[in-house]
Amino acid sequence: MMATSESAGSGEGGRAAVVRLGILGAARIAPHAIIYPARTLAHAEVVAVAARDGARAAAFARAHHIARWTDSYAALIEDRTIDALYIPLPNSLHFAWALRALAAGKHVLCEKPLTANTAQAEALLDAASSSGRVLMEGFHNRYHPLLLRVGEIVRSGALGRLQTVEAIFRTPSLRRDDIRFHYALGGGATMDLGCYMINLMRYVVGEEPIVMHASARELTVDVDRRMVAAFAFPGGALGRMDVEMKALRAPDIRLVVTGDSGSLQVVNPVLPHLFHRLRLQTRAGVRREHFDRTSSYTYQLRAYVAAIRAAAPVATDAADAVRNMRVIDAVYAKAGMRARS
């Protein structure tokens, strides 16, 4: 059943120029990731939300002035008035619902990581190619000017020949029963935090790494609360990742890149709109750069809408997601752990 929220208008309108968005799951991230950004864009409108608990779906719709709600994911996917979906469900549910959405002709923006393992990512890549629909993995930070500038600096040769890239992402303690610690839901520090840092290192170096070593501290069997991994890139650069979800310290999110002519340090490359620092040191001296506070999610949604409306390319497409998942699976294998299933 698709119901209408009493606090919002229809929102349908049949405007071909506007991408009509549905949200698959009343997740806490959804307002920041898509609802608020959509309000700033002329060609995007959130028109419906689905949650398996109808009361929760209705409350979410009222709170965020969304016109329609349903207690059925399938009903939202089959709704012909919706052009595109945002999927913020637990990791283990991404594959099945993204596959159904693509088959129904919907464009899909799915939270990271796209799937639980490489085989699933490859299947979604095939499905997206066959459907002709946009399938985008939600690494919102990749669309922020800060990260675009990082890529520009590295590729300009300002750092010289790349030598090392280090990616650190540590967050304070979470409750032991948090869904991110459940193997069956695709949990683990590498899945939740490491996917960001692996994606960042691949982007910065512009190559696909080999995982040389990985060591995990497990909260439960096959669920990592911390993962430290070492990488080797074909061009000679070495990488190191350190991610931890129950760190007994303040949050620490950093990217450090060194070359034979300089170094680059970025503080908070994941949520740069909250705060960030970029420090570039070369033979010319030290330079610090700052960027506007527009949300990285706004930049991401803008790219998603442009891909739908004008076939604009996206940085985090399904092919890139496959490559990222291959590294994630390889990290787990090197650590002696099972990939997510």
PLY file of the C-alpha trace (Angstrom):
ply
format ascii 1.0
element vertex 341
property float x
property float y
property float z
element edge 340
property int vertex1
property int vertex2
end_header
0.00 0.00 0.00
1.21 3.49 -0.91
-0.17 6.11 1.44
-0.06 9.91 1.41
1.42 11.94 4.21
-1.02 14.52 5.56
1.77 17.07 6.01
2.94 17.16 2.38
1.51 17.82 -1.05
1.40 15.35 -3.90
4.93 15.89 -5.18
4.21 13.90 -8.35
3.36 16.55 -10.93
4.67 14.57 -13.90
7.63 16.91 -14.44
9.97 15.10 -16.78
12.79 17.53 -16.02
12.70 16.64 -12.32
14.16 13.36 -11.07
11.59 11.90 -8.69
13.36 10.06 -5.91
12.27 7.32 -3.56
14.06 6.19 -0.40
14.26 2.46 0.32
14.47 2.40 4.11
13.82 5.11 6.70
17.47 5.24 7.69
19.06 7.89 9.92
21.50 8.82 7.16
18.74 9.51 4.62
17.95 13.13 5.61
21.60 14.18 5.32
22.33 12.01 2.30
19.39 12.86 0.08
16.44 14.75 1.64
18.25 17.95 2.59
20.42 17.99 -0.57
17.36 17.49 -2.79
15.82 20.66 -1.38
18.75 22.66 -2.76
18.57 21.24 -6.30
16.11 22.37 -8.95
15.96 18.99 -10.69
15.51 16.59 -7.76
12.55 15.85 -5.51
12.08 13.18 -2.85
8.52 11.95 -3.35
8.23 8.69 -1.40
9.80 6.53 1.30
9.42 2.86 2.19
10.02 1.12 5.51
8.95 -2.35 6.55
7.29 -0.84 9.62
4.40 1.21 8.26
4.19 3.41 11.34
7.86 4.24 11.04
7.48 5.01 7.34
4.53 7.32 8.05
6.34 9.11 10.86
9.45 9.54 8.70
7.37 10.93 5.82
5.61 13.42 8.09
8.84 14.53 9.78
10.53 15.21 6.44
7.54 16.44 4.43
7.61 13.53 2.01
4.36 13.16 0.08
3.95 9.38 0.11
5.02 6.39 2.15
4.63 2.62 2.03
5.44 -0.40 4.16
6.60 -2.33 1.09
10.00 -2.01 -0.57
8.62 -3.87 -3.59
5.74 -1.40 -3.97
8.16 1.51 -4.03
10.37 -0.20 -6.61
7.40 -0.92 -8.88
5.94 2.59 -8.56
6.10 4.05 -12.09
5.97 7.63 -10.83
9.43 7.20 -9.28
12.50 7.57 -11.47
15.33 6.76 -9.10
16.01 5.20 -5.72
18.36 5.79 -2.83
19.20 2.61 -0.88
20.57 3.12 2.67
19.74 -0.40 3.91
22.20 -2.65 5.82
25.08 -3.85 3.63
23.72 -7.39 3.28
20.50 -6.07 1.69
22.07 -3.82 -0.94
22.50 -6.48 -3.61
19.01 -7.97 -3.66
17.14 -4.67 -3.61
19.45 -2.89 -6.05
19.07 -5.81 -8.44
15.27 -5.62 -8.22
15.32 -1.87 -8.68
17.47 -2.06 -11.82
15.22 -4.79 -13.21
12.24 -2.48 -12.65
13.93 0.28 -14.64
14.98 2.43 -11.72
18.24 4.33 -11.39
20.02 3.44 -8.14
22.19 5.35 -5.70
23.26 2.79 -3.12
25.14 3.40 0.08
28.67 2.11 0.31
29.85 -0.58 0.11
27.71 -1.41 -2.91
27.48 -5.10 -2.03
28.71 -7.66 0.48
31.30 -9.19 -1.86
32.85 -9.04 -5.32
30.57 -11.59 -6.97
27.52 -9.55 -6.04
29.13 -6.34 -7.30
29.92 -8.01 -10.63
26.30 -9.15 -10.94
25.06 -5.61 -10.32
27.48 -4.24 -12.89
26.01 -6.64 -15.44
22.47 -5.69 -14.43
23.19 -1.97 -14.71
24.80 -2.44 -18.11
21.83 -4.46 -19.36
19.23 -2.04 -17.99
20.92 1.11 -19.19
20.25 2.67 -15.79
22.62 4.62 -13.56
24.07 2.60 -10.68
26.15 4.72 -8.34
27.97 3.77 -5.13
27.57 6.34 -2.36
31.11 7.56 -1.76
29.82 11.11 -1.40
33.23 12.50 -0.43
34.60 11.72 -3.89
32.41 14.51 -5.31
33.53 17.21 -2.89
35.95 19.93 -4.16
38.47 18.89 -1.50
38.91 15.41 -2.98
38.83 16.76 -6.54
41.67 19.08 -5.55
43.64 16.19 -4.01
43.44 14.32 -7.30
44.44 17.45 -9.20
47.53 17.97 -7.01
48.72 14.39 -7.31
48.19 14.23 -11.07
49.89 17.59 -11.59
53.18 16.01 -10.50
53.58 18.47 -7.61
54.52 15.60 -5.28
56.80 13.96 -7.81
56.88 10.18 -8.00
54.45 8.76 -5.43
56.09 6.79 -2.64
53.51 6.18 0.10
49.83 6.72 0.80
48.43 6.21 4.29
44.72 6.20 5.11
43.52 6.24 8.73
39.93 6.14 9.96
39.30 5.52 13.65
36.02 6.18 15.44
35.08 5.93 19.14
33.32 2.97 20.67
30.03 1.78 19.28
27.57 -0.44 21.09
28.43 -4.09 20.70
24.96 -4.77 19.22
25.36 -2.12 16.49
24.41 -3.59 13.10
27.89 -2.76 11.84
29.20 -5.56 14.07
26.91 -8.27 12.63
28.48 -10.60 10.08
25.08 -11.53 8.62
24.39 -7.86 7.91
27.70 -7.33 6.15
29.39 -5.77 9.16
33.00 -5.14 10.05
35.42 -2.22 10.20
36.77 -2.91 6.73
33.27 -2.85 5.27
32.13 0.25 7.13
35.28 2.39 7.29
37.86 0.57 5.22
35.78 0.80 2.06
36.25 4.59 2.21
39.99 4.41 2.72
40.55 1.76 0.06
38.55 3.87 -2.37
40.61 6.94 -1.46
43.95 5.20 -1.94
42.87 3.76 -5.30
41.69 7.21 -6.39
44.84 9.01 -5.30
47.29 6.55 -6.82
45.15 5.83 -9.87
46.04 2.14 -9.78
44.66 -1.09 -8.36
46.69 -2.38 -5.39
47.85 -5.80 -4.34
47.16 -6.58 -0.68
50.48 -7.61 0.83
49.42 -8.10 4.42
46.40 -7.62 6.66
45.88 -8.09 10.39
42.55 -7.87 12.19
41.33 -7.51 15.73
38.01 -9.30 15.82
35.04 -8.40 17.98
33.36 -11.70 17.10
34.33 -14.41 14.63
35.01 -12.89 11.20
33.86 -9.42 12.31
36.75 -6.97 12.53
36.68 -4.04 14.88
40.12 -3.03 13.61
42.00 -3.80 10.41
45.53 -2.81 9.45
46.56 -3.63 5.89
49.55 -3.02 3.63
49.31 -2.54 -0.14
51.65 -2.40 -3.11
50.71 -0.48 -6.26
52.02 -1.39 -9.73
53.83 1.94 -10.12
55.88 1.39 -6.98
53.89 3.28 -4.34
53.16 1.56 -1.04
49.92 1.92 0.90
48.83 1.44 4.48
45.31 1.42 5.92
44.38 1.52 9.60
40.66 1.48 10.40
39.05 0.93 13.78
35.43 1.10 14.97
35.96 0.81 18.71
38.89 3.13 19.15
39.43 4.31 22.72
40.39 7.75 21.49
39.03 10.76 19.66
38.07 10.30 16.00
41.04 10.29 13.65
40.43 10.54 9.90
43.48 11.31 7.76
44.99 10.80 4.34
48.76 11.28 3.97
50.43 11.12 0.56
54.18 11.41 0.03
56.24 11.65 -3.12
59.88 12.29 -3.85
59.13 16.01 -4.29
56.59 16.73 -1.57
53.79 15.59 0.70
50.08 16.14 1.14
48.05 15.70 4.32
44.27 15.86 4.46
42.35 15.85 7.72
38.84 14.47 7.40
38.67 13.45 3.74
35.42 11.57 4.51
33.16 14.36 5.81
34.97 17.48 4.61
31.90 19.71 4.91
31.99 19.31 8.71
35.66 20.27 8.99
38.81 19.69 7.00
42.44 20.68 6.54
44.63 20.30 3.48
48.37 20.89 3.84
50.63 20.69 0.81
54.40 20.80 1.24
56.66 20.97 -1.82
59.99 22.52 -2.70
58.09 25.76 -3.23
57.06 25.80 0.44
53.96 25.01 2.49
50.46 25.77 1.26
47.16 25.31 3.10
43.86 25.23 1.28
40.24 25.41 2.45
36.97 24.68 0.71
33.34 25.69 1.12
31.02 24.03 3.62
28.51 22.74 1.09
27.71 19.15 2.02
29.52 16.42 0.12
26.10 14.74 -0.12
24.83 17.72 -2.11
27.67 17.36 -4.58
26.94 13.62 -4.79
23.22 14.09 -5.47
24.01 16.73 -8.06
26.24 14.20 -9.86
23.58 11.47 -9.60
20.90 13.72 -11.08
23.24 14.87 -13.87
24.00 11.24 -14.72
20.27 10.49 -14.97
19.27 13.61 -16.87
22.29 14.11 -19.11
24.25 10.84 -19.03
27.09 12.61 -17.21
29.81 10.22 -16.00
30.15 9.44 -12.30
33.34 8.68 -10.41
31.85 5.89 -8.31
30.03 3.81 -10.88
29.40 0.07 -10.76
32.73 -0.78 -12.45
34.60 1.16 -9.77
32.55 -0.58 -7.08
33.64 -3.97 -8.42
37.29 -2.95 -8.21
36.82 -1.64 -4.66
35.10 -4.83 -3.53
37.93 -6.95 -4.94
40.35 -5.17 -2.64
38.01 -5.48 0.35
37.65 -9.23 -0.22
41.42 -9.54 -0.61
41.99 -7.72 2.70
39.73 -10.17 4.50
41.44 -13.12 2.82
44.92 -11.87 3.85
43.65 -11.44 7.41
42.44 -15.05 7.42
38.79 -14.06 7.55
35.76 -14.84 5.43
34.44 -12.33 2.94
30.91 -11.14 3.65
28.21 -13.30 2.09
0 1
1 2
2 3
3 4
4 5
5 6
6 7
7 8
8 9
9 10
10 11
11 12
12 13
13 14
14 15
15 16
16 17
17 18
18 19
19 20
20 21
21 22
22 23
23 24
24 25
25 26
26 27
27 28
28 29
29 30
30 31
31 32
32 33
33 34
34 35
35 36
36 37
37 38
38 39
39 40
40 41
41 42
42 43
43 44
44 45
45 46
46 47
47 48
48 49
49 50
50 51
51 52
52 53
53 54
54 55
55 56
56 57
57 58
58 59
59 60
60 61
61 62
62 63
63 64
64 65
65 66
66 67
67 68
68 69
69 70
70 71
71 72
72 73
73 74
74 75
75 76
76 77
77 78
78 79
79 80
80 81
81 82
82 83
83 84
84 85
85 86
86 87
87 88
88 89
89 90
90 91
91 92
92 93
93 94
94 95
95 96
96 97
97 98
98 99
99 100
100 101
101 102
102 103
103 104
104 105
105 106
106 107
107 108
108 109
109 110
110 111
111 112
112 113
113 114
114 115
115 116
116 117
117 118
118 119
119 120
120 121
121 122
122 123
123 124
124 125
125 126
126 127
127 128
128 129
129 130
130 131
131 132
132 133
133 134
134 135
135 136
136 137
137 138
138 139
139 140
140 141
141 142
142 143
143 144
144 145
145 146
146 147
147 148
148 149
149 150
150 151
151 152
152 153
153 154
154 155
155 156
156 157
157 158
158 159
159 160
160 161
161 162
162 163
163 164
164 165
165 166
166 167
167 168
168 169
169 170
170 171
171 172
172 173
173 174
174 175
175 176
176 177
177 178
178 179
179 180
180 181
181 182
182 183
183 184
184 185
185 186
186 187
187 188
188 189
189 190
190 191
191 192
192 193
193 194
194 195
195 196
196 197
197 198
198 199
199 200
200 201
201 202
202 203
203 204
204 205
205 206
206 207
207 208
208 209
209 210
210 211
211 212
212 213
213 214
214 215
215 216
216 217
217 218
218 219
219 220
220 221
221 222
222 223
223 224
224 225
225 226
226 227
227 228
228 229
229 230
230 231
231 232
232 233
233 234
234 235
235 236
236 237
237 238
238 239
239 240
240 241
241 242
242 243
243 244
244 245
245 246
246 247
247 248
248 249
249 250
250 251
251 252
252 253
253 254
254 255
255 256
256 257
257 258
258 259
259 260
260 261
261 262
262 263
263 264
264 265
265 266
266 267
267 268
268 269
269 270
270 271
271 272
272 273
273 274
274 275
275 276
276 277
277 278
278 279
279 280
280 281
281 282
282 283
283 284
284 285
285 286
286 287
287 288
288 289
289 290
290 291
291 292
292 293
293 294
294 295
295 296
296 297
297 298
298 299
299 300
300 301
301 302
302 303
303 304
304 305
305 306
306 307
307 308
308 309
309 310
310 311
311 312
312 313
313 314
314 315
315 316
316 317
317 318
318 319
319 320
320 321
321 322
322 323
323 324
324 325
325 326
326 327
327 328
328 329
329 330
330 331
331 332
332 333
333 334
334 335
335 336
336 337
337 338
338 339
339 340
